[in-house]
Structure formats: C-alpha cells, structure tokens
Amino acid sequence: MDKETQTNPSDTTGKPIRCKAAICKNPEEALVIEEIEVAPPQAWEVRIKILCTSLCHSDVTFWKMQKPFGIFPTIFGHEAVGVVESVGEFVEEVKKGDIVVPVFLANCEDCKDCKSEKSNICSKIPFSVNPGMPRSGSSRFRDSNGDVINHFLFVSSFSEYTVVDIIHLVKITEPIPVDKACLLSCGISTGVGAATKIAKVEKGSTVAIFGLGAVGLAVAVGARMSGASKIIGVDLNPEKAKIAKKFGITDFVNPKDCGEKPIGEVIAEMTEGGADYCFECIGLANVMADAFSSCRPGWGKTVILGVEVHGAPISVNSLEILRGKSIAGSLFGGIKAKSDIPRLAKMYLDKEIQLDEFITHEVGFDDINKAFDLLLQGKSLRCLIWMDR
C-alpha cells in the first residue's frame, strides 16, 4: 500500500492502515521509527490521524521503568491532537474529519463519579496503565512481523495513526490552533485544574509550587487567574527563575541556596507561617514531604500532582494533620475532559489563559528522540512533535 492510499481517509475506512510509529523496545533506549499496522476501530472506538503530539514527563517516567514493571515494546505518547479518520460501531459523538484531543483519563459523563463535582475518576472505565484498549484489553497495533505492540495510557500518540476509545476523546469545536489544542490534552490542563478545581485557590492567598516544569508553571497560571497574592516557585534549576515570571511566579527559591535551613522554614518566613496552598509537581516522596511541611498549620493544603517515580511512600507528621493541614491527590487536575477542555480552549481564545509560552521547541517526527534529550536536559517545557515534518 503506497503512502497516498494509506493516508486518504476515503480509502482506509474499515481497513488496516500502514503507517510510521516511534516504538520503544526496551527501557531508556532511543525510540525506533518503523512501519506498523493499525487495525480499524472496533465498537466504541475511533481511529485518528495524529497531527501533532508532545512529550510529557509521564512518558519519560514510563520510558525509564525497568521490566517487569515497564512493558515493552510500546508506543508512548498521550498528549496530542488529531483528526478523525474513521469510527467504530455505536460512536455518534464524533465523525470523520472532526478535530479531537485524546486524553488518558476516561470521562463517560454517565457514571456516578462523572456526574459528581467531587471526582473526575470515571467508574465506568477506571484509570489504569493496562497496555491494551480499555474495554477489550487487546491491541490495535502490529509490527511488520505481525507481533503485538502495546498501547500507552489508552492514547499512544507517537504514531501517525492510533485508535482511541470514545470515552477517552474530546471533540474540539472552538477555532483554536491545533498546536495549542495539543497542550490541553494533559499537562497544562492538569496544572490549571489543580489550582482552580482541586485547591480552589482564592484571591489574596499564598501558593508554593515545587517543580517548575510545564505542569508546575501551569499551576502558576491557574493560581494567578484565581488572584493569588504570592506565588513561590521552588526549583533546583536556577534558569527557571527568569522563565517562571512569565507564568505568574512572584518569588523564586532554589533549595541549594538555603544552606542548612529546611525549605519549610524558608517558605514559612516568606508567607507569615506557611503557604495556604502547596503543589508538588515532581514525583518524589521527599519533595512531597517538603511541600507538606511548607503549608500553613490550621488550613494549609498540599496538592500532589507528581507520580512517585520510585513507588516510595510519603511520610508526614500525623500531628500536623490534627493541626489542620491536609493533602489532596490530583489526577489530571480534577479535569473532566469532555466539559473542561472545551472550556479551557475558549479561555485561551478569550486570552484568559496563556498557552503559547509553553511551547519552547518543535521537531519533526523523525527527530522525536531530540524531544527526549531536551526534556532530560531541562531545556524544554513542551516540545511539539509534528507528524508531517
């Protein structure tokens, strides 16, 4: 099948598609671009042509994960935007040609959790890291030998075509540029949501953010939107100090410059007793504990966004809990994808939130490994990966 036939939607409906994908075969190895076969969508599924994707820190976390916990070969990628190529049986929400954003967290809009304001964890298809499709568990990817390639977070956007369950897909109707829509697929939505939906930061409150990657800076955007009076960024990279100001950070602290003084004491001195809200955006248990120690006794709230990369437990003083401090988890920032992502897209168009500044680099699909290098070196916030370049 030649390239033109493969990518012409009128000729591919109901048929397997041959296309390029970036496959990770072993942990921490460079991705290999190979031709694969993508099966047609089954019931409740949608096959989409990826327009652009970006690299999220969660991709790197799982890329580093050693066997048997890490599952290979896998097509990573879960932050993306695409166009519907074909739909399976029972799909009515989208049609061929629609612009869509895939998301790792299901949103059926029908279960008790999806209907509640208290949770964004769909109980119809609960969050998991299973390597297949969410309903059947099977894969839609095969390599050139016919062997199965695993899915990642129900998206697998490091492929020219992928198959996503409709419960993990959001239709974009606002006239937002596709590269900006891509950012709403995971990281930026997570950070803004954590500040506005999980913490519910109030006007005049103080905020401390641990880790100033894209998610942490998106928390700052959400906190500034909410009227926080002081937004402290905590990061070991001194270069983040200047960058962070563009996103609303008012004060910067590098723990290396604190000498023997614990970071909790430093934050307490800056906020007259502790920050009202602390956000951990790295994924390290000791940093989670530092964030908790930095929030104010009585009502201070610590929101955990990072995935603990080593599986280590967090240890906190129970007396501090009794004194009124609390900890909240934040998967996808409390975002309900099908209602909140369109709302965020409109907010961008109305200039209420910023997205452009998060895009620091862009590469073509063949150079996808450069995106990993840039992120690992701490040089990029979001590196867009364009499939047609």
Sine and cosine of phi, psi and omega as CSV:
sin_phi,cos_phi,sin_psi,cos_psi,sin_omega,cos_omega
0.00,0.00,0.83,-0.56,-0.04,-1.00
-0.98,0.18,0.18,-0.98,-0.12,-0.99
-0.88,0.48,-0.66,0.75,-0.04,-1.00
-0.90,0.44,-0.65,0.76,0.00,-1.00
-0.93,0.38,-0.61,0.80,-0.05,-1.00
-0.90,0.43,-0.57,0.82,-0.15,-0.99
-0.96,-0.28,0.16,0.99,0.07,-1.00
-1.00,-0.04,0.96,-0.29,-0.11,-0.99
-0.82,0.58,-0.53,0.85,-0.05,-1.00
-0.93,0.38,-0.35,0.94,-0.05,-1.00
-0.98,-0.21,-0.16,0.99,-0.15,-0.99
-0.95,-0.31,-0.20,0.98,-0.03,-1.00
-0.84,0.55,0.80,-0.60,0.02,-1.00
0.99,0.16,0.01,1.00,-0.02,-1.00
-0.88,-0.48,0.41,-0.91,0.14,-0.99
-0.90,0.43,0.50,-0.87,0.05,-1.00
-0.89,-0.46,0.72,-0.69,0.14,-0.99
-1.00,-0.10,0.75,-0.66,-0.02,-1.00
-0.40,-0.92,0.03,-1.00,0.03,-1.00
-1.00,-0.04,0.58,-0.81,0.10,-1.00
-0.61,-0.80,0.49,-0.87,0.07,-1.00
-0.99,-0.11,0.93,-0.36,-0.13,-0.99
-0.97,-0.26,0.70,-0.71,0.14,-0.99
-0.98,-0.18,0.88,-0.48,-0.09,-1.00
-0.99,-0.12,-0.41,0.91,0.02,-1.00
-0.50,-0.87,0.44,-0.90,-0.04,-1.00
-0.85,0.53,0.68,-0.73,0.08,-1.00
0.91,0.42,0.21,0.98,0.10,-0.99
-1.00,-0.01,0.47,-0.88,0.07,-1.00
-0.86,0.51,0.58,-0.81,0.05,-1.00
-0.94,0.34,0.55,-0.83,-0.01,-1.00
-0.91,-0.42,0.82,-0.57,0.02,-1.00
-1.00,0.05,0.87,-0.50,-0.04,-1.00
-0.68,-0.73,0.27,-0.96,0.10,-0.99
-0.99,0.15,0.73,-0.69,0.04,-1.00
-0.78,-0.62,0.10,-1.00,0.11,-0.99
-0.89,-0.45,0.76,-0.65,0.01,-1.00
-0.93,-0.36,0.88,-0.47,-0.05,-1.00
-0.94,0.35,0.35,-0.94,0.09,-1.00
-0.91,0.42,0.40,-0.92,0.01,-1.00
-0.94,0.35,0.63,-0.78,0.11,-0.99
-1.00,-0.03,-0.18,-0.98,-0.02,-1.00
-0.83,0.55,0.69,-0.72,0.00,-1.00
0.94,0.33,0.18,0.98,-0.08,-1.00
-0.91,-0.42,0.37,-0.93,-0.02,-1.00
-0.72,-0.69,0.74,-0.67,0.10,-0.99
-0.99,-0.15,0.78,-0.62,-0.06,-1.00
-0.83,-0.56,0.52,-0.85,0.13,-0.99
-1.00,-0.05,0.88,-0.48,-0.02,-1.00
-0.95,0.30,0.78,-0.62,0.06,-1.00
-1.00,-0.01,-0.76,0.65,0.13,-0.99
-0.47,-0.88,0.40,-0.92,-0.01,-1.00
-0.66,-0.75,0.15,-0.99,0.05,-1.00
-0.59,-0.81,0.29,-0.96,-0.07,-1.00
-0.99,-0.11,0.83,-0.56,0.02,-1.00
-0.96,-0.27,0.45,-0.90,-0.02,-1.00
-0.87,0.49,-0.48,0.88,0.02,-1.00
-0.90,0.44,-0.56,0.83,0.08,-1.00
-0.86,0.51,-0.69,0.72,-0.02,-1.00
-0.92,0.39,-0.62,0.78,0.03,-1.00
-0.84,0.54,-0.74,0.67,-0.02,-1.00
-0.97,0.23,-0.47,0.89,0.09,-1.00
-0.89,0.45,-0.56,0.83,0.00,-1.00
-0.99,0.12,-0.24,0.97,-0.15,-0.99
-0.93,0.36,0.83,-0.55,-0.06,-1.00
-0.98,0.21,0.44,-0.90,0.09,-1.00
-0.91,0.42,0.53,-0.85,0.11,0.99
-1.00,0.05,-0.06,1.00,-0.02,-1.00
-0.95,0.31,-0.63,0.78,0.11,-0.99
-0.98,0.20,0.68,-0.73,-0.06,-1.00
-0.92,-0.39,0.83,-0.56,-0.05,-1.00
-0.68,-0.73,0.41,-0.91,-0.07,1.00
-0.96,0.28,0.54,-0.84,-0.08,-1.00
-0.66,-0.75,0.52,-0.85,0.18,-0.98
-0.98,-0.22,0.96,-0.27,-0.01,-1.00
-0.97,0.22,-0.12,-0.99,0.02,-1.00
0.98,-0.18,0.81,-0.59,0.02,-1.00
-0.56,-0.83,0.12,0.99,0.05,-1.00
-0.88,-0.48,0.94,-0.34,-0.19,-0.98
-0.30,-0.95,0.10,-1.00,0.15,-0.99
-0.61,-0.80,0.56,-0.83,-0.03,-1.00
-0.45,-0.89,-0.05,-1.00,0.02,-1.00
-0.85,-0.53,0.67,-0.74,-0.04,-1.00
-0.92,0.40,0.82,-0.57,0.07,-1.00
-1.00,-0.06,-0.66,0.75,0.03,-1.00
-0.29,-0.96,0.32,-0.95,-0.01,-1.00
-0.79,-0.61,0.46,-0.89,0.04,-1.00
-1.00,0.00,0.00,-1.00,-0.01,-1.00
-0.86,0.51,0.59,-0.81,0.05,-1.00
0.98,0.22,-0.04,1.00,0.02,-1.00
-1.00,0.09,0.89,-0.46,0.00,-1.00
-0.84,-0.54,-0.25,0.97,-0.11,-0.99
-0.95,0.32,-0.54,0.84,0.01,-1.00
-0.75,-0.66,0.29,-0.96,0.03,-1.00
-0.66,-0.76,0.19,-0.98,0.01,-1.00
-0.80,0.60,0.75,-0.67,0.03,-1.00
0.99,-0.11,-0.23,0.97,0.02,-1.00
-0.94,0.35,0.60,-0.80,0.12,-0.99
-1.00,0.09,0.76,-0.65,-0.09,-1.00
-0.68,-0.73,0.43,-0.90,0.08,-1.00
-0.88,-0.48,0.86,-0.51,0.08,-1.00
-0.99,0.13,0.51,-0.86,0.01,-1.00
-0.70,-0.71,0.48,-0.88,-0.07,-1.00
-0.98,0.20,-0.33,0.94,-0.09,-1.00
-0.95,-0.30,0.82,-0.57,-0.05,-1.00
-0.91,0.42,0.47,-0.88,0.07,-1.00
-0.53,-0.85,1.00,0.02,-0.07,-1.00
-0.98,0.21,-0.35,0.94,-0.02,-1.00
0.93,0.38,0.12,0.99,-0.11,-0.99
-0.84,-0.54,-0.46,0.89,-0.05,-1.00
-0.97,0.24,0.16,-0.99,-0.04,-1.00
-0.85,0.52,-0.65,0.76,-0.03,-1.00
-0.94,0.34,-0.68,0.73,0.00,-1.00
-0.91,0.40,-0.48,0.88,0.02,-1.00
-0.99,0.13,-0.25,0.97,-0.05,-1.00
-1.00,-0.02,0.52,-0.85,0.11,-0.99
-0.99,0.16,-0.12,0.99,-0.10,-1.00
-1.00,0.06,-0.23,0.97,-0.09,-1.00
-0.48,-0.88,0.47,-0.88,0.16,-0.99
-0.86,-0.51,0.29,0.96,-0.01,-1.00
-1.00,-0.09,0.99,-0.13,-0.03,-1.00
-0.83,0.55,0.77,-0.64,0.01,-1.00
-1.00,-0.01,-0.17,0.99,0.07,-1.00
-0.96,0.28,-0.72,0.70,0.11,-0.99
-0.75,-0.66,1.00,0.06,-0.05,-1.00
-0.88,0.47,0.42,-0.91,0.02,-1.00
-0.87,0.48,0.68,-0.73,0.09,-1.00
-0.38,-0.92,0.11,-0.99,0.07,-1.00
-0.90,-0.43,0.52,0.85,0.04,-1.00
-0.87,0.49,0.61,-0.79,-0.13,-0.99
-1.00,0.07,0.28,0.96,0.02,-1.00
-0.80,-0.61,-0.24,-0.97,0.08,-1.00
-0.95,0.33,0.49,-0.87,-0.16,-0.99
-0.91,0.40,-0.52,0.85,-0.06,-1.00
-1.00,-0.01,-0.65,0.76,-0.09,-1.00
-0.98,-0.18,-0.41,0.91,-0.07,-1.00
0.99,0.17,-0.08,1.00,-0.02,-1.00
-1.00,0.00,0.26,-0.97,-0.04,-1.00
-0.98,-0.18,0.48,-0.88,0.11,-0.99
-0.97,-0.25,0.10,1.00,-0.03,-1.00
-0.93,-0.36,0.67,-0.75,0.14,-0.99
-0.70,-0.71,0.60,-0.80,0.07,-1.00
-0.99,0.11,-0.09,-1.00,-0.08,-1.00
-0.91,0.41,-0.30,0.95,0.04,-1.00
-1.00,-0.08,0.01,1.00,-0.03,-1.00
1.00,0.07,0.12,0.99,-0.01,-1.00
-1.00,0.10,0.51,-0.86,-0.05,-1.00
-0.93,0.36,0.66,-0.75,0.19,-0.98
-0.92,-0.40,0.68,-0.73,-0.09,-1.00
-0.98,0.18,0.49,-0.87,0.12,-0.99
-0.99,0.11,0.25,-0.97,0.05,-1.00
-0.72,-0.70,0.86,-0.50,0.05,-1.00
0.77,0.63,0.55,0.84,0.09,-1.00
0.89,0.45,0.31,0.95,-0.01,-1.00
-0.81,-0.58,-0.89,0.46,-0.02,-1.00
0.79,0.61,0.93,0.37,-0.07,-1.00
-1.00,0.01,-0.05,1.00,0.06,-1.00
-0.99,0.11,0.77,0.64,0.01,-1.00
-0.50,-0.86,0.55,-0.83,0.00,-1.00
-0.89,0.46,-0.53,0.85,0.09,-1.00
-0.74,-0.67,0.56,-0.83,0.09,-1.00
-0.57,-0.82,0.23,-0.97,0.03,-1.00
-0.87,-0.49,0.78,-0.63,-0.07,-1.00
-0.75,-0.66,0.66,-0.75,0.08,-1.00
-0.92,0.38,0.60,-0.80,-0.03,-1.00
-0.86,0.52,-0.43,0.91,0.01,-1.00
-0.95,0.31,-0.23,0.97,0.03,-1.00
-0.93,-0.36,0.40,0.92,-0.13,-0.99
-0.74,-0.67,0.66,-0.75,-0.01,-1.00
-0.85,-0.53,0.81,-0.59,0.07,-1.00
-0.99,0.17,0.73,-0.68,0.01,-1.00
-0.97,-0.22,0.89,-0.45,0.01,-1.00
-0.95,-0.30,-0.35,0.94,0.05,-1.00
-0.95,0.33,0.55,-0.84,-0.04,-1.00
-0.98,0.20,0.80,0.60,-0.02,-1.00
-1.00,0.03,0.66,-0.75,0.04,-1.00
-0.83,0.55,0.58,-0.81,-0.11,-0.99
-0.89,0.46,-0.55,0.84,0.00,-1.00
-0.92,0.39,-0.55,0.84,0.04,-1.00
-0.97,0.25,-0.59,0.81,0.07,-1.00
-0.88,0.48,-0.59,0.80,0.02,-1.00
-0.83,0.56,-0.66,0.75,-0.06,-1.00
-0.91,0.40,-0.41,0.91,-0.01,-1.00
-0.98,0.19,-0.11,0.99,-0.06,-1.00
-0.94,0.35,-0.42,0.91,-0.01,-1.00
-0.44,-0.90,-0.99,0.14,-0.28,-0.96
-0.87,0.49,-0.75,0.66,-0.07,-1.00
-0.93,0.36,-0.66,0.75,0.06,-1.00
-0.87,0.50,-0.65,0.76,0.01,-1.00
-0.86,0.51,-0.74,0.67,-0.04,-1.00
-0.93,0.37,-0.74,0.67,0.01,-1.00
-0.89,0.46,-0.67,0.75,0.01,-1.00
-0.90,0.44,-0.64,0.77,0.00,-1.00
-0.86,0.50,-0.62,0.78,-0.01,-1.00
-0.97,0.24,-0.64,0.77,-0.15,-0.99
-1.00,-0.09,-0.48,0.88,-0.09,-1.00
-0.95,-0.30,-0.57,0.82,-0.01,-1.00
-1.00,0.02,-0.84,0.54,0.00,-1.00
-0.97,0.24,-0.56,0.83,-0.11,-0.99
0.83,0.56,0.82,0.57,-0.01,-1.00
-0.82,0.57,0.73,-0.69,-0.02,-1.00
-0.98,-0.20,0.29,-0.96,0.06,-1.00
-0.88,0.48,0.73,-0.68,0.04,-1.00
1.00,0.05,-0.08,1.00,-0.05,-1.00
-0.99,0.17,0.24,-0.97,0.01,-1.00
-0.94,-0.33,0.59,-0.81,-0.13,-0.99
-0.71,-0.70,0.64,-0.76,0.14,-0.99
-0.81,-0.58,0.77,-0.64,-0.06,-1.00
-0.88,-0.48,0.86,-0.51,-0.02,-1.00
-0.99,-0.15,0.95,-0.30,-0.03,-1.00
0.97,-0.23,0.93,-0.36,-0.09,-1.00
-0.94,-0.33,0.75,0.66,0.23,-0.97
-0.98,0.19,-0.26,-0.96,-0.04,-1.00
-0.87,0.50,-0.66,0.75,-0.03,-1.00
-0.92,0.39,-0.71,0.70,0.01,-1.00
-0.88,0.48,-0.65,0.76,0.02,-1.00
-0.94,0.34,-0.50,0.86,0.09,-1.00
-0.93,0.36,-0.55,0.84,0.13,-0.99
-0.87,0.50,-0.68,0.73,0.01,-1.00
-0.88,0.48,-0.65,0.76,0.04,-1.00
-0.87,0.50,-0.72,0.70,0.01,-1.00
-0.91,0.41,-0.62,0.78,0.00,-1.00
-0.93,0.37,-0.64,0.77,0.04,-1.00
-0.91,0.42,-0.66,0.75,0.06,-1.00
-0.84,0.55,-0.58,0.82,-0.07,-1.00
-0.99,0.11,-0.08,1.00,0.08,-1.00
1.00,-0.02,0.35,0.94,0.03,-1.00
-0.85,0.53,0.64,-0.77,-0.05,-1.00
-1.00,0.08,-0.50,0.86,0.01,-1.00
-0.66,-0.75,0.81,-0.58,0.01,-1.00
-0.82,-0.57,0.96,-0.29,-0.08,-1.00
-0.99,-0.12,0.80,-0.59,0.08,-1.00
-0.98,-0.18,0.75,-0.66,0.00,-1.00
-0.89,-0.46,0.87,-0.50,-0.03,-1.00
-0.36,-0.93,0.53,-0.85,0.00,-1.00
-0.99,0.15,-0.21,0.98,-0.03,-1.00
-1.00,-0.06,0.94,-0.33,-0.06,-1.00
-0.90,0.44,-0.39,0.92,0.00,-1.00
-0.92,0.38,-0.33,0.94,-0.01,-1.00
-0.95,0.31,-0.32,0.95,-0.08,-1.00
-0.86,0.51,-0.73,0.68,-0.03,-1.00
-0.96,0.29,-0.67,0.74,-0.02,-1.00
-0.87,0.49,-0.67,0.74,-0.15,-0.99
-0.88,0.47,-0.49,0.87,-0.04,-1.00
-0.88,0.48,-0.51,0.86,-0.01,-1.00
-0.91,0.41,-0.36,0.93,-0.09,-1.00
-0.97,-0.25,0.04,1.00,0.08,-1.00
0.93,-0.37,-0.04,1.00,0.04,-1.00
-0.92,0.40,0.80,-0.60,-0.01,-1.00
-0.99,-0.11,-0.45,0.89,-0.03,-1.00
-0.65,-0.76,0.56,-0.83,-0.01,-1.00
-0.82,-0.57,0.69,-0.72,0.03,-1.00
-0.77,-0.64,0.81,-0.59,0.15,-0.99
-0.97,-0.22,0.91,-0.42,-0.04,-1.00
-0.81,0.58,-0.43,0.90,0.02,-1.00
-0.91,0.41,-0.40,0.92,-0.05,-1.00
-1.00,-0.05,0.09,1.00,-0.08,-1.00
-1.00,-0.04,-0.03,1.00,-0.01,-1.00
0.89,0.45,-0.74,-0.68,-0.01,-1.00
-1.00,0.05,-0.10,0.99,-0.07,-1.00
-0.97,0.23,0.81,-0.59,0.04,-1.00
-0.88,0.48,0.55,-0.84,-0.04,-1.00
-0.87,0.49,-0.53,0.85,0.03,-1.00
-0.87,0.50,-0.63,0.78,0.03,-1.00
-0.93,0.36,-0.63,0.78,0.00,-1.00
-0.89,0.46,-0.73,0.69,0.00,-1.00
-0.91,0.41,-0.62,0.78,0.01,-1.00
-0.88,0.48,-0.65,0.76,0.02,-1.00
-0.92,0.39,-0.54,0.84,-0.04,-1.00
-0.98,0.19,-0.28,0.96,-0.14,-0.99
-0.80,-0.60,0.27,0.96,0.01,-1.00
0.85,0.53,0.72,0.70,0.12,-0.99
0.83,-0.56,-0.17,0.98,0.00,-1.00
0.70,-0.71,0.52,-0.86,-0.01,-1.00
-0.94,0.34,0.58,-0.81,0.07,-1.00
-0.91,0.42,-0.59,0.81,-0.02,-1.00
-0.68,-0.74,0.75,-0.66,0.09,-1.00
-0.86,-0.51,0.61,-0.79,-0.02,-1.00
-0.80,-0.60,0.81,-0.59,0.06,-1.00
-0.98,-0.20,0.90,-0.45,-0.12,-0.99
-0.85,-0.53,0.46,0.89,-0.06,-1.00
-0.91,-0.41,-0.78,0.63,-0.03,-1.00
0.97,-0.25,0.63,0.78,0.05,-1.00
-0.77,-0.64,0.76,-0.65,-0.08,-1.00
-0.86,0.51,-0.62,0.79,-0.02,-1.00
-0.93,0.36,-0.52,0.85,0.04,-1.00
-0.96,0.27,-0.57,0.82,0.09,-1.00
-0.87,0.50,-0.67,0.74,0.03,-1.00
-0.91,0.41,-0.62,0.78,0.04,-1.00
-0.89,0.45,-0.66,0.75,0.02,-1.00
-0.88,0.47,-0.69,0.73,0.00,-1.00
-0.89,0.45,-0.65,0.76,-0.01,-1.00
-0.94,0.34,-0.29,0.96,-0.06,-1.00
-1.00,-0.04,-0.14,0.99,-0.03,-1.00
-1.00,-0.02,0.35,-0.94,-0.18,-0.98
-0.96,0.27,0.73,-0.68,0.14,-0.99
-0.88,0.48,0.56,-0.83,0.03,-1.00
0.97,-0.24,-0.78,0.62,-0.01,-1.00
-0.53,-0.85,0.03,1.00,-0.04,-1.00
-0.86,0.52,0.68,-0.74,-0.04,-1.00
-0.83,-0.56,0.78,-0.63,0.05,-1.00
-0.95,-0.30,0.80,-0.60,0.00,-1.00
-0.94,-0.34,0.83,-0.56,-0.02,-1.00
-0.99,-0.11,0.88,-0.47,0.05,-1.00
-0.95,-0.33,-0.47,0.89,-0.09,-1.00
-0.97,0.24,0.58,-0.82,0.11,-0.99
-1.00,0.05,0.88,-0.47,-0.05,-1.00
-0.88,0.47,0.94,-0.34,-0.18,-0.98
-0.93,0.38,-0.37,0.93,-0.03,-1.00
-0.96,-0.28,0.00,1.00,-0.03,-1.00
0.95,0.30,0.30,0.96,-0.05,-1.00
-0.97,0.23,0.57,-0.82,0.04,-1.00
-0.98,0.22,0.42,-0.91,0.07,-1.00
-1.00,-0.06,0.68,-0.74,-0.03,-1.00
-0.89,-0.46,0.86,-0.51,0.03,-1.00
-0.75,-0.67,0.36,-0.93,0.00,-1.00
-0.98,0.20,0.87,-0.49,-0.04,-1.00
-0.89,0.46,-0.44,0.90,0.04,-1.00
-0.89,0.46,-0.57,0.82,0.02,-1.00
-0.91,0.41,-0.55,0.83,0.08,-1.00
-0.90,0.43,-0.69,0.72,0.01,-1.00
-0.90,0.44,-0.46,0.89,0.00,-1.00
-0.99,0.11,0.09,1.00,0.15,-0.99
0.94,-0.33,-0.11,0.99,0.05,-1.00
-0.96,0.29,0.48,-0.88,0.02,-1.00
-0.65,-0.76,0.33,-0.94,0.04,-1.00
-0.80,-0.60,0.69,-0.72,0.05,-1.00
-0.77,-0.64,0.62,-0.78,0.12,-0.99
-1.00,0.04,0.38,-0.92,-0.04,-1.00
-0.58,-0.81,1.00,-0.04,0.09,-1.00
-1.00,-0.02,0.88,-0.47,-0.04,-1.00
0.87,0.50,0.47,0.88,0.12,-0.99
0.88,0.47,0.41,0.91,-0.04,-1.00
0.96,0.29,0.15,0.99,-0.07,-1.00
-0.95,0.30,0.75,-0.66,0.21,-0.98
-0.99,-0.13,0.95,-0.30,-0.28,-0.96
-0.82,0.57,-0.75,0.67,-0.17,-0.99
-0.94,0.35,-0.40,0.91,0.05,-1.00
-0.97,-0.23,-0.59,0.80,-0.11,-0.99
-0.99,0.14,-0.59,0.81,-0.01,-1.00
-0.90,0.43,-0.71,0.70,0.11,-0.99
-0.86,0.51,-0.57,0.82,0.03,-1.00
-0.91,0.41,-0.67,0.74,0.03,-1.00
-0.92,0.39,-0.58,0.81,0.05,-1.00
-0.88,0.47,-0.68,0.74,0.03,-1.00
-0.92,0.39,-0.61,0.79,0.03,-1.00
-0.89,0.46,-0.59,0.81,0.06,-1.00
-0.91,0.42,-0.72,0.70,0.00,-1.00
-0.90,0.44,-0.51,0.86,0.04,-1.00
-1.00,0.06,0.11,0.99,0.03,-1.00
0.89,0.46,0.51,0.86,0.05,-1.00
-1.00,0.00,-0.43,0.90,0.11,-0.99
-0.74,-0.67,0.42,-0.91,-0.01,-1.00
-0.97,-0.24,0.61,-0.79,0.06,-1.00
-0.77,-0.64,-0.57,0.82,-0.10,-0.99
-0.81,0.58,-0.64,0.77,-0.09,-1.00
-0.93,0.37,-0.28,0.96,0.02,-1.00
-0.97,0.25,-0.37,0.93,-0.04,-1.00
-1.00,0.10,0.97,-0.26,-0.04,-1.00
-0.98,-0.22,-0.36,0.93,-0.01,-1.00
-0.54,-0.84,0.40,-0.92,0.08,-1.00
-0.63,-0.78,0.68,-0.74,0.03,-1.00
-0.67,-0.74,0.29,-0.96,0.13,-0.99
-0.99,0.13,0.27,-0.96,-0.07,-1.00
-0.86,0.52,-0.61,0.79,-0.02,-1.00
-0.91,0.42,-0.32,0.95,-0.01,-1.00
-0.96,-0.27,0.46,0.89,-0.09,-1.00
-0.85,0.53,-0.52,0.86,-0.01,-1.00
-0.92,0.39,-0.38,0.93,0.08,-1.00
-0.90,0.43,-0.54,0.84,0.03,-1.00
-0.89,0.46,-0.64,0.77,0.05,-1.00
-0.90,0.44,-0.70,0.71,-0.02,-1.00
-0.87,0.50,-0.70,0.71,-0.03,-1.00
-0.89,0.45,-0.67,0.75,-0.01,-1.00
-0.94,0.35,-0.67,0.74,0.00,-1.00
-0.91,0.42,-0.49,0.87,0.01,-1.00
-1.00,0.06,-0.02,1.00,0.01,-1.00
0.95,0.32,0.41,0.91,-0.07,-1.00
-0.99,-0.11,-0.26,0.97,-0.08,-1.00
-0.82,-0.57,0.48,-0.88,0.20,-0.98
-1.00,-0.04,-0.89,0.46,0.13,-0.99
-0.73,-0.69,0.80,-0.60,0.08,-1.00
-0.96,-0.27,0.91,-0.41,0.04,-1.00
-0.98,0.22,0.66,-0.76,0.01,-1.00
-0.89,-0.46,0.94,-0.33,-0.05,-1.00
-1.00,-0.01,0.79,-0.61,-0.10,-1.00
-0.96,0.29,-0.40,0.91,-0.08,-1.00
-0.98,-0.20,0.26,0.97,0.01,-1.00
-0.92,-0.38,0.00,0.00,0.00,0.00
